Amino acid sequence: MAQVVLERIYHEGFGRILATLIHVLGDFDIAEDAAQEAFAIAAEKWPREGAPRNPIAWIIGTARHKAIDRIRRGINFDQKREELARLQAIEMTHDEDSDDNAIPDERLRLIFTCCHPALATDAQIALALRTLRTSG
């Protein structure tokens, strides 16, 4: 039953759903990706849990949430990339200015770089452990 509802909504209402998402999000590609992802989630959930009372609103809401998550991830990625670029520029300036104060063990510098707060904690730990394993 849920599969039939989903197929009907996809064939009859996809254009309207996509238009609504484009209006809300202001980006065709993000809206289209989010709509496809929402339909995929519905195809997985609805057969188990049943179709919601207002399936079109459910699809639009789910797609909107997925798009917002995607936009946030993109913003976080851009911020981290900029922070890493600043860190690299500072490090390069520091290397050129003070050869006397160079850290004798390059592994220590690499560990500090791996543990930079711009990286997620899981990534910091994984990079630090990998650095220790490969350089030891």
Contacts in CASP RR format, 6 or more apart in sequence:
PFRMAT RR
TARGET T0000
AUTHOR 0000-0000-0000
METHOD contacts of the structure
MODEL  1
MAQVVLERIYHEGFGRILATLIHVLGDFDIAEDAAQEAFAIAAEKWPREG
APRNPIAWIIGTARHKAIDRIRRGINFDQKREELARLQAIEMTHDEDSDD
NAIPDERLRLIFTCCHPALATDAQIALALRTLRTSG
1 50 0 8 1.000
1 51 0 8 1.000
2 46 0 8 1.000
2 47 0 8 1.000
2 50 0 8 1.000
2 51 0 8 1.000
3 43 0 8 1.000
3 46 0 8 1.000
3 47 0 8 1.000
5 46 0 8 1.000
5 51 0 8 1.000
5 55 0 8 1.000
6 39 0 8 1.000
6 42 0 8 1.000
6 43 0 8 1.000
6 46 0 8 1.000
6 51 0 8 1.000
6 55 0 8 1.000
9 17 0 8 1.000
9 55 0 8 1.000
9 56 0 8 1.000
9 59 0 8 1.000
10 39 0 8 1.000
13 56 0 8 1.000
14 35 0 8 1.000
16 56 0 8 1.000
17 35 0 8 1.000
17 56 0 8 1.000
17 59 0 8 1.000
17 60 0 8 1.000
17 63 0 8 1.000
18 31 0 8 1.000
18 32 0 8 1.000
18 35 0 8 1.000
20 60 0 8 1.000
21 31 0 8 1.000
21 32 0 8 1.000
21 34 0 8 1.000
21 35 0 8 1.000
21 60 0 8 1.000
21 63 0 8 1.000
21 64 0 8 1.000
21 67 0 8 1.000
22 28 0 8 1.000
22 31 0 8 1.000
24 31 0 8 1.000
24 64 0 8 1.000
25 31 0 8 1.000
25 34 0 8 1.000
25 64 0 8 1.000
25 67 0 8 1.000
30 67 0 8 1.000
30 70 0 8 1.000
30 71 0 8 1.000
31 63 0 8 1.000
31 67 0 8 1.000
33 67 0 8 1.000
33 70 0 8 1.000
34 63 0 8 1.000
34 64 0 8 1.000
34 66 0 8 1.000
34 67 0 8 1.000
34 70 0 8 1.000
35 59 0 8 1.000
35 63 0 8 1.000
37 62 0 8 1.000
37 63 0 8 1.000
37 66 0 8 1.000
38 59 0 8 1.000
38 60 0 8 1.000
38 61 0 8 1.000
38 62 0 8 1.000
38 63 0 8 1.000
38 66 0 8 1.000
39 59 0 8 1.000
41 62 0 8 1.000
41 66 0 8 1.000
42 55 0 8 1.000
42 58 0 8 1.000
42 59 0 8 1.000
42 62 0 8 1.000
46 52 0 8 1.000
46 55 0 8 1.000
52 58 0 8 1.000
79 118 0 8 1.000
80 118 0 8 1.000
80 119 0 8 1.000
83 116 0 8 1.000
83 118 0 8 1.000
84 116 0 8 1.000
84 118 0 8 1.000
87 113 0 8 1.000
87 116 0 8 1.000
87 118 0 8 1.000
91 113 0 8 1.000
95 102 0 8 1.000
103 109 0 8 1.000
107 131 0 8 1.000
107 132 0 8 1.000
107 135 0 8 1.000
107 136 0 8 1.000
110 131 0 8 1.000
110 135 0 8 1.000
111 128 0 8 1.000
111 131 0 8 1.000
111 132 0 8 1.000
114 124 0 8 1.000
114 127 0 8 1.000
114 128 0 8 1.000
114 131 0 8 1.000
115 124 0 8 1.000
115 128 0 8 1.000
116 124 0 8 1.000
119 127 0 8 1.000
END
